[in-house]
Amino acid sequence: MTVTVSMHFVNELFRGLPAAEDARGGYLERAAISPFLLTAPHGRVTVEQFATLYRLLVNEYDDETPGFFARPLRSGTLKLLCLSVLEAPTLRVALHRYTLFFRIVLDDFGYEYSVEDELVRVALVERKPPAGSRILIHELMLKLFHGIASWMIARKIPPILMECAYTQPAHSADYLYFYPGKVLFDRPETAIYFDCGLLDQPIRQTKQHLGAFLRRAPADWFYVSFADRLVSHRVREHLSRNLAASGTVKDVAAALHMSVRTLSRRLAAEGTHFQAVKDEFRRDFAIQALTRTQRPLLGISEDLGFEDLACFSRAFKAWTGNSPAAYRRATTSLPKPPDAIP
């Protein structure tokens, strides 16, 4: 999974856990996240690093929503939730059970859904201010629903619209991959919309599949490729296979069977442009290579299609605020994160 996330997700994860602030360095080290990234301009971590940190805090505080709400969700809550919805015949029934489950286990937070104009709207309901970081909670709890719903029907659910009950954050460029679809900010509620035809989809997962799903959580919910629907995702997937050989806008447009002008117009409709998508992919590829491999910097530079190491270093510093050499030095002394935390 060649994708990274903003340090927003790491920094804000500690907001509801005052006691964890003092021990933050230890948690970061165990997740193989260099502490220098906390203050690094445009710092980023891999999805696997964030997921490892999340699971460490879940286990440490026996709270599967660590410090988010007034009442902790003890270990096993997510498993119990999934078991309660897996027996549903369709997504419609599962969605009803999902919202009922949170009504029972939490006093200050929940979900509600409605169907109108051929769209299902699933909204977050705040009955009182959350204990943790509000934006992070909204992002993760809506992504939790989207991840579980997609997994249950064994089909990626394309979000048609996402509404956010907060001002556009600095890391909102991640939403192109976090919530692929139209995104609106400063709305009355945070909500996600999708095609109501999916409500009649049968539940295709069983208890035998649940263990693997839970072990991968929450990493699998972050980045979902919709290359069949979004041109930006198609561009990224092409670059992942052909960057060094055919990474120019002309090459990519030809591979996608469209003109450069059409490619530019369709990317603009998704709120981005070719160079941004290419740079985001190269940034994420470089961070993965620097943190997970011992490949020489020159080799990484060549893989990414740079003319020389100096060009790569300048670009990486513009993306993250640090040189690739400094980034690697800061992480080489850290332990490798465990593949899975029970």
Steps between C-alpha positions, in 0.01 A plus 500: 500500500697800373318776684579734789294723727554839657651527848164650595379144554791424734502825698124508551486137610645602837251782562252294703774323699672755728704231673630379164644841418786450749577155357446600138864448402488138612185426303644665189820298530306174528307595186828586322397866467784745550416769761654764272198460275273653766634845418622437144336723238263283297605190696340175392495134606400182325152361559662195662685720751183685595304174530770355725490808726121483513503134606766570764278764659192278472678223688659732757174674594259214432300737282439433131427870454796617712387800700243607241191490721391527863451122513776270366414225255674204661705249303271269305239768425582514129487121477161497674374772263607302196343180633173684554484619139637192324178308562295766316364391158573833328693821547171677581441280805867513596493880490202504737685269741817708470327822606313318779826354634656843555179631652537228763874525574558877485314790660680790334535380142310303239398453138172555322403433142231599256415437134402783268524562124656157440781572748575353841625759748692374805570781746697531822298622798676685783289503814780673690848623400747210463790458740758456223587692184169582333622504139695175542200331663273608217749378241562162662146420612358570155781299346422219746147480367614519138763229555266259677216554252726442199652191659162349586375502141850421360474803276651848514224751572569816296426808713298743289525787748660566836393789720731617779380689808827689522710745302723361226818375673855538373525129421184490288698398188505152658123482461537423129613154614346494847147588384503483118204709390370853533580658839330804657617675817329718763182290485255451788591131539771263382342249265573266211266432207490196273267333249191356670503206257781356711264453795362183344845344464529176701752464780776287350745467789488235770643451848789310339611822323472723807836427662704610199286814462555603862874433487536742207294774663523793463761493221268362230245778551724793420580480135253342261575519129206580275695481175180395322338833593766761575757611246740609775503142632558365149794736460647389832465133413665555161788679671541215746570265210673725247641808672862480385413386147191709422428757767438812293156651457507405131589140580230470764233664283582261214489199736157611622380551141434871524662825395713705738230766497227250592717350775565846644131591487389181673763532771393861556142376549635281782673799660855417400747505211753263346812633671331488841398135453847410375674680786269341759579156360875565486496642854318193634723259306811673634379495862416129473841426350685705761320346797452140384806421286875556494499595132764768432376855453631503143300187420182653643567815298534294182184300577312829523634629171715785632797619296735478796513471877511878550166542319346225711630658822360842410160354412481287815586797720225702330252218565590425863724779629797264539760345274470127423834439675376669820170314478677164477749582779214583733331166445787251463560483877136420572368144534298346221126514581340164572294355216201456725409582856256257662 
